[in-house]
Amino acid sequence: MNHMIWQDVDEFIGMNLLKRDHGMERVLAANHAAALPAIDVSAPQGKFLNLMVRLSGARLVLEIGTLGGYSTIWMARALPRGGRLISLEYDAMHATVARENIAAAGLADTVEVRVGRAIDSLAQLQGEGLYPFDFIFIDADKPSNAAYLDWALRLSRPGTVVIVDNVIRNGAITDPLSGDRSVRGSRDAFEILGSNPRFSATALQTVGSKGYDGFAMAIVEG
């Protein structure tokens, strides 16, 4: 199978299982117009995150890595009345685009986008007592995965769901000698998720319009 077939299957999934979503199409168009990198999750992956938030019963969600708010909106839509999502974004321009997209989606009262280094913002959340989170999605700079997982444990509770995106790295995850910092960061994530007894974890390889990659998923144990 090749990438063209993967993309065709993603489109088939979308046509059969996802209704056409003009709002999300506008988000992607706005991101493109603002010259944001086209690294958002795919629509089927966004719906996956939406369903995971619903299945977990989450009311308080943390996202590390906002970009233009595409995945943010998918998850925020799944929250019950009174639910809240806090998303952390390093780039101020990305955050501005995301806030505009979130407001256009009618979710400005549900989502807060914080700008700055995620490590600093995570410490601020802890200092403000804005935890424990019920669901945490990590999709930021991959070399910092280990630090983000450490913070995920600090800001979680038993039963919190943690998902880390882009962990397969087109199969390069198996290379212990890789000089790619993102591959090394993903390997760090696997090591932590597999060795820390507070995590019960697995990972799924994915193919589709985003190429060959995958998610790591974990539940925080007591």
Secondary structure as the mmCIF struct_conf table of DSSP 4:
data_model
#
loop_
_struct_conf.conf_type_id
_struct_conf.id
_struct_conf.beg_label_comp_id
_struct_conf.beg_label_asym_id
_struct_conf.beg_label_seq_id
_struct_conf.end_label_comp_id
_struct_conf.end_label_asym_id
_struct_conf.end_label_seq_id
HELX_RH_AL_P HELX_RH_AL_P1 HIS A 3 LEU A 17
BEND BEND1 LEU A 18 LEU A 18
HELX_RH_AL_P HELX_RH_AL_P2 HIS A 22 ALA A 33
TURN_TY1_P TURN_TY1_P1 ALA A 34 ALA A 35
BEND BEND2 ALA A 38 ALA A 38
HELX_LH_PP_P HELX_LH_PP_P1 ASP A 40 SER A 42
HELX_RH_AL_P HELX_RH_AL_P3 ALA A 43 SER A 56
TURN_TY1_P TURN_TY1_P2 GLY A 57 GLY A 57
BEND BEND3 ARG A 59 ARG A 59
STRN STRN1 LEU A 60 ILE A 64
TURN_TY1_P TURN_TY1_P3 LEU A 67 GLY A 68
BEND BEND4 GLY A 69 GLY A 69
HELX_RH_AL_P HELX_RH_AL_P4 TYR A 70 ALA A 76
TURN_TY1_P TURN_TY1_P4 ARG A 77 ALA A 78
BEND BEND5 LEU A 79 LEU A 79
HELX_LH_PP_P HELX_LH_PP_P2 PRO A 80 PRO A 80
TURN_TY1_P TURN_TY1_P5 ARG A 81 GLY A 82
STRN STRN2 ARG A 84 GLU A 89
BEND BEND6 TYR A 90 TYR A 90
HELX_RH_AL_P HELX_RH_AL_P5 ALA A 92 ALA A 104
TURN_TY1_P TURN_TY1_P6 ALA A 105 GLY A 106
TURN_TY1_P TURN_TY1_P7 ALA A 108 THR A 110
STRN STRN3 VAL A 111 VAL A 115
BEND BEND7 GLY A 116 GLY A 116
HELX_RH_AL_P HELX_RH_AL_P6 ALA A 118 GLU A 128
TURN_TY1_P TURN_TY1_P8 GLY A 129 GLY A 129
BEND BEND8 ASP A 134 ASP A 134
STRN STRN4 PHE A 135 ILE A 138
BEND BEND9 ALA A 140 ALA A 140
HELX_RH_3T_P HELX_RH_3T_P1 LYS A 142 SER A 144
HELX_RH_AL_P HELX_RH_AL_P7 ASN A 145 ARG A 154
TURN_TY1_P TURN_TY1_P9 LEU A 155 LEU A 155
TURN_TY1_P TURN_TY1_P10 PRO A 158 GLY A 159
STRN STRN5 VAL A 161 ASP A 165
BEND BEND10 ASN A 166 ASN A 166
BEND BEND11 ILE A 168 ILE A 168
HELX_RH_3T_P HELX_RH_3T_P2 ARG A 169 THR A 174
TURN_TY1_P TURN_TY1_P11 PRO A 176 LEU A 177
HELX_RH_AL_P HELX_RH_AL_P8 ARG A 181 SER A 195
TURN_TY1_P TURN_TY1_P12 PRO A 197 ARG A 198
STRN STRN6 PHE A 199 GLY A 208
TURN_TY1_P TURN_TY1_P13 SER A 209 LYS A 210
STRN STRN7 GLY A 211 VAL A 220
#
